[in-house]
């Protein structure tokens, strides 16, 4: 019996060591930066006292891998961000959630990098985004960006679920700004100072294991540790009274942004409903505008904020080329999706499509069928 236990223990040790080697070197587990809380603006961003570089991978075999790095301000980008006194060019700041954060693509493939290459030396591009951010939180990110960098243009990327996530009654999220309805209107609920807590010893030990992170973050084993969950599409169907609440909240947020930053050029960009585009093969006549976009466009029009829907751009391109804009196992934009978004934003803000003047060769984007 003792021999059997010894053999089982030896096997467990060898198996664990082999699995760790596989998931650290052969199939790298996706990793992201540590999260830090900025009490001045009540926002979360990357911890510049933690890991400044890492590898993010997509797919159960880690087929698609990209390196990331944090800059001096705690955002994922290849350049440090400078205040106005150290910058000669104009500035466009992109604001959003994990799409703007951009773990899934390299800096040169990200829409921010594409726009930067096109617009320099006249304009610089900064990006300020973090996973699980809500539309209400984008206003706080804008306040941070304006105070720190004094931009002339703010671009807000809004994806499905951002408005519902802004309402504590519909979707409680501790790491983003939310609103709660009251008789006087809406009350803002900022991120609590103690929202980011260090994991327990057991949790830290588990998170240090590449095998554990693979099982939870990639294979989908559920263990209840939120710190390693990867953000996917924010799918929530809002109907009835909740839809009216979302309508009021969206109008309140856009009106607040317009009042506070009306002296800047503002653009709200709505992601396309790519599922519909793929299902209809890009036939615009069959596409139905989802409720969240109807609410967002109406709120932008009422507030006098420019609005851009990416649906026509992506649908027309898919109808012509049949090329998807996201990854097979991850709904975030792939490099081609970022390219088409950059083209649409550049055309709306500064006229004209992106040129082909790049001297860098972007990583190939696989053609993915339906």
C-alpha positions in Angstrom: 0.0 0.0 0.0 2.8 2.4 0.9 4.5 1.6 -2.5 1.3 2.4 -4.3 0.9 5.7 -2.6 4.5 6.6 -3.3 4.0 5.7 -7.0 0.8 7.8 -7.2 2.6 10.8 -5.5 5.5 10.5 -7.9 3.1 10.3 -10.9 1.2 13.3 -9.7 4.4 15.3 -9.3 5.7 14.3 -12.8 2.3 15.0 -14.4 2.0 18.4 -12.7 5.5 19.4 -13.8 4.9 18.2 -17.3 1.6 20.1 -17.5 3.2 23.2 -16.2 5.9 23.0 -18.9 3.4 22.4 -21.6 1.2 25.4 -20.6 4.1 27.7 -20.1 6.1 27.0 -23.2 4.2 25.0 -25.8 0.7 26.2 -25.3 1.1 29.6 -23.5 -1.8 30.4 -21.3 -3.3 33.9 -21.9 -2.1 36.4 -19.3 -2.9 40.0 -18.7 -1.6 42.8 -16.6 -2.4 43.1 -12.9 -5.2 45.6 -12.1 -4.6 48.8 -10.1 -7.0 51.3 -8.7 -6.6 55.0 -9.4 -8.3 56.7 -6.5 -8.1 60.2 -8.0 -10.4 59.3 -10.9 -12.0 56.1 -9.5 -10.8 54.0 -12.5 -8.9 50.8 -12.9 -5.9 50.3 -15.2 -2.7 48.3 -15.4 -0.5 48.0 -12.4 2.9 49.5 -13.5 4.5 48.0 -10.3 3.6 44.5 -11.5 4.3 42.7 -14.8 4.9 45.2 -17.6 5.0 42.6 -20.4 3.3 39.3 -21.1 1.7 37.0 -23.7 -2.0 36.8 -24.6 -3.1 33.7 -26.5 -6.4 32.7 -28.1 -7.6 29.1 -28.7 -7.2 25.9 -26.7 -3.9 25.3 -28.3 -2.8 28.9 -28.1 -2.9 29.2 -31.9 -3.0 33.0 -31.9 -0.4 34.8 -29.7 0.4 38.4 -29.2 2.8 40.2 -26.8 1.6 43.1 -24.8 3.3 45.8 -22.7 2.1 48.4 -20.2 3.2 52.0 -20.7 4.0 54.7 -18.2 0.3 55.4 -17.5 -0.7 51.7 -17.1 -2.4 51.3 -20.5 -1.5 48.7 -23.1 0.4 50.4 -25.9 3.9 50.6 -27.5 4.4 54.2 -26.5 4.4 56.2 -23.3 1.7 58.9 -23.0 2.8 62.5 -22.6 1.0 65.6 -21.2 0.4 68.6 -23.5 3.6 70.4 -22.4 5.7 67.6 -23.9 3.5 67.1 -27.0 3.4 69.2 -30.2 0.7 67.4 -32.2 -3.0 67.2 -31.6 -4.5 64.3 -29.7 -7.3 61.8 -30.2 -8.1 59.5 -27.3 -9.9 56.3 -27.9 -12.1 55.2 -24.9 -13.7 51.9 -24.3 -13.4 48.4 -22.8 -11.4 45.4 -23.7 -11.6 46.2 -27.4 -9.7 49.4 -26.8 -7.4 47.8 -24.3 -6.4 45.4 -27.1 -4.8 42.4 -25.6 -5.8 40.3 -28.6 -3.8 42.1 -31.2 -0.3 43.8 -31.4 -0.1 47.6 -31.1 0.5 47.9 -34.8 -2.6 45.9 -35.6 -4.8 47.7 -33.2 -7.1 50.5 -34.6 -5.1 52.9 -32.4 -1.8 51.9 -33.9 -3.3 52.1 -37.4 -4.7 55.5 -36.9 -1.5 56.7 -35.2 0.6 55.6 -38.3 -1.8 57.5 -40.6 -2.3 60.7 -38.6 1.2 61.4 -37.3 2.8 63.9 -37.2 -0.4 66.0 -37.1 -2.2 64.0 -34.5 -1.2 61.4 -31.9 -3.5 58.6 -30.8 -3.8 57.4 -27.2 -6.1 54.6 -26.0 -7.7 54.3 -22.6 -9.7 51.1 -22.1 -10.1 48.3 -19.6 -12.3 45.1 -19.6 -15.8 45.2 -18.1 -16.1 49.0 -18.5 -19.6 50.4 -18.9 -20.9 53.4 -20.8 -21.2 55.2 -17.5 -17.5 54.4 -16.8 -16.4 55.9 -20.1 -17.3 59.3 -18.7 -14.8 58.8 -15.9 -12.2 57.6 -18.4 -12.8 60.7 -20.4 -12.3 62.9 -17.3 -9.0 61.2 -16.7 -7.9 61.6 -20.3 -8.9 65.3 -20.5 -7.2 66.1 -17.2 -4.0 64.2 -18.0 -3.5 64.8 -21.7 -5.8 67.6 -22.9 -7.0 66.0 -26.2 -8.9 67.8 -28.9 -10.9 64.6 -29.8 -12.6 61.9 -27.8 -13.8 58.7 -29.5 -16.0 56.3 -27.5 -16.3 52.7 -28.7 -19.6 51.3 -27.5 -20.3 47.6 -27.7 -23.4 45.5 -26.9 -24.1 45.5 -23.2 -22.3 48.7 -22.3 -25.6 50.5 -21.4 -27.1 47.7 -19.5 -23.9 47.2 -17.6 -24.1 50.9 -16.6 -27.2 50.1 -14.4 -26.7 48.5 -11.1 -30.3 47.3 -11.1 -29.6 45.2 -14.2 -26.0 44.0 -13.9 -23.9 44.7 -10.8 -20.3 45.1 -11.7 -17.9 46.2 -8.9 -15.0 47.2 -11.2 -16.8 49.8 -13.3 -18.8 52.9 -12.7 -22.6 52.3 -12.6 -25.8 54.3 -12.1 -28.7 53.7 -9.8 -32.1 55.2 -10.5 -33.7 57.4 -7.9 -36.7 59.8 -7.7 -34.3 62.7 -8.5 -32.8 60.9 -11.6 -29.7 58.8 -11.5 -27.0 58.5 -8.8 -23.5 57.5 -9.8 -21.9 54.6 -8.1 -18.1 54.8 -8.5 -15.7 51.9 -8.0 -15.1 51.3 -4.3 -11.7 51.9 -3.0 -11.5 48.3 -1.7 -13.0 46.7 -4.9 -9.6 45.3 -5.9 -8.5 42.8 -3.2 -5.5 40.6 -3.2 -6.3 36.9 -3.5 -6.0 34.6 -0.6 -2.8 32.5 -0.2 -4.7 29.5 -1.8 -6.0 31.7 -4.6 -2.6 33.2 -5.3 -1.0 29.7 -5.3 -3.7 28.5 -7.8 -3.2 31.6 -10.0 0.5 31.0 -10.2 -0.1 27.7 -11.8 -0.3 27.8 -15.6 -2.2 24.5 -15.7 -4.9 25.9 -13.4 -5.1 29.1 -15.4 -5.5 27.1 -18.6 -8.3 24.9 -17.1 -10.2 27.9 -15.9 -9.4 30.6 -18.5 -9.3 28.5 -21.6 -11.0 25.2 -21.1 -13.8 26.8 -19.2 -13.7 25.0 -15.9 -15.7 27.0 -13.3 -14.1 27.7 -9.9 -15.4 31.2 -9.0 -12.2 33.1 -9.3 -13.2 36.3 -11.2 -9.6 37.5 -11.5 -8.8 35.2 -14.4 -12.1 35.4 -16.4 -11.7 36.7 -19.9 -14.3 39.2 -21.0 -16.5 38.0 -23.8 -19.5 39.6 -25.6 -21.8 41.3 -23.1 -25.0 39.4 -24.0 -28.0 40.6 -22.1 -31.5 41.0 -23.5 -33.2 44.0 -22.0 -37.0 44.4 -22.4 -40.0 46.2 -21.0 -39.4 48.4 -18.0 -35.7 47.6 -18.0 -35.5 48.9 -21.6 -37.1 52.2 -20.6 -34.6 52.4 -17.7 -31.8 51.8 -20.1 -33.1 54.5 -22.5 -33.2 57.1 -19.7 -29.7 56.1 -18.4 -28.2 56.3 -21.9 -29.7 59.7 -22.5 -28.4 60.9 -19.1 -24.9 59.6 -19.8 -24.6 61.1 -23.3 -26.1 64.4 -22.1 -23.6 64.5 -19.3 -20.7 63.8 -21.7 -21.8 66.5 -24.1 -22.2 69.1 -21.4 -18.8 68.4 -19.8 -16.8 67.9 -23.0 -18.8 69.9 -25.6 -15.7 72.0 -26.4 -14.0 68.9 -27.8 -14.8 66.9 -30.9 -16.8 63.9 -29.8 -17.6 60.7 -31.7 -19.5 57.7 -30.5 -18.8 54.5 -32.5 -21.2 51.6 -32.2 -19.8 48.1 -32.9 -21.6 46.1 -35.6 -23.9 43.2 -34.8 -21.5 40.7 -36.5 -23.7 37.7 -35.8 -26.4 39.2 -38.0 -23.8 40.1 -40.6 -22.5 36.5 -40.8 -26.0 35.0 -40.8 -27.2 37.2 -43.6 -23.9 37.2 -45.5 -23.8 40.9 -45.2 -27.1 41.7 -46.8 -28.0 45.1 -45.3 -31.7 44.6 -46.3 -32.0 41.8 -43.8 -30.3 43.4 -40.9 -32.4 44.5 -37.9 -31.1 47.3 -35.7 -30.9 46.0 -32.1 -32.6 48.0 -29.4 -29.4 49.1 -27.7 -28.3 50.9 -30.9 -31.7 52.6 -31.4 -31.3 54.0 -27.8 -27.7 55.0 -28.3 -28.2 56.8 -31.6 -31.3 58.6 -30.3 -29.3 59.7 -27.2 -26.4 60.9 -29.3 -28.7 62.9 -31.6 -30.5 64.5 -28.6 -27.1 65.5 -27.0 -25.6 66.7 -30.3 -22.9 64.0 -30.3 -21.7 62.6 -33.6 -22.6 58.9 -34.0 -21.1 56.2 -36.2 -22.5 52.7 -36.7 -19.9 50.2 -38.0 -22.6 48.0 -39.4 -22.7 49.3 -43.0 -18.9 49.2 -43.3 -18.5 45.7 -42.0 -21.6 44.3 -43.7 -20.5 45.6 -47.1 -17.0 44.2 -46.7 -18.3 40.8 -45.6 -20.7 40.7 -48.5 -17.8 41.4 -50.9 -15.0 39.3 -49.2 -16.6 36.9 -46.8 -13.8 37.6 -44.3 -14.7 37.6 -40.6 -13.8 40.4 -38.2 -13.3 38.3 -35.0 -11.5 35.1 -33.9 -12.9 31.6 -34.2 -13.1 31.2 -30.4 -13.0 34.9 -29.2 -15.6 37.5 -30.2 -13.1 40.4 -30.0 -12.0 42.0 -33.3 -9.1 40.3 -35.0 -6.6 42.5 -36.9 -8.8 42.7 -39.9 -11.7 43.9 -37.7 -9.4 46.6 -36.2 -8.4 47.6 -39.7 -12.0 48.1 -40.9 -12.9 50.0 -37.8 -9.9 52.2 -38.2 -10.9 53.0 -41.8 -14.4 53.9 -40.8 -13.3 56.2 -37.9 -10.6 57.8 -40.0 -13.1 58.5 -42.8 -15.6 60.0 -40.4 -13.2 62.2 -38.5 -10.7 63.2 -41.1 -12.1 62.0 -44.4 -10.5 59.5 -46.7 -9.6 55.8 -46.1 -6.4 54.5 -44.6 -3.6 54.5 -47.0 -1.1 51.7 -47.6 2.0 53.6 -46.7 2.9 51.4 -43.8 6.5 50.1 -43.8 5.7 47.3 -41.4 4.3 43.9 -42.5 1.4 43.0 -40.3 1.0 39.5 -39.1 -1.2 37.5 -41.5 -4.9 37.3 -40.7 -6.3 33.8 -41.4 -9.4 33.7 -43.6 -12.0 32.2 -41.4 -15.1 30.7 -42.9 -18.5 30.7 -41.3 
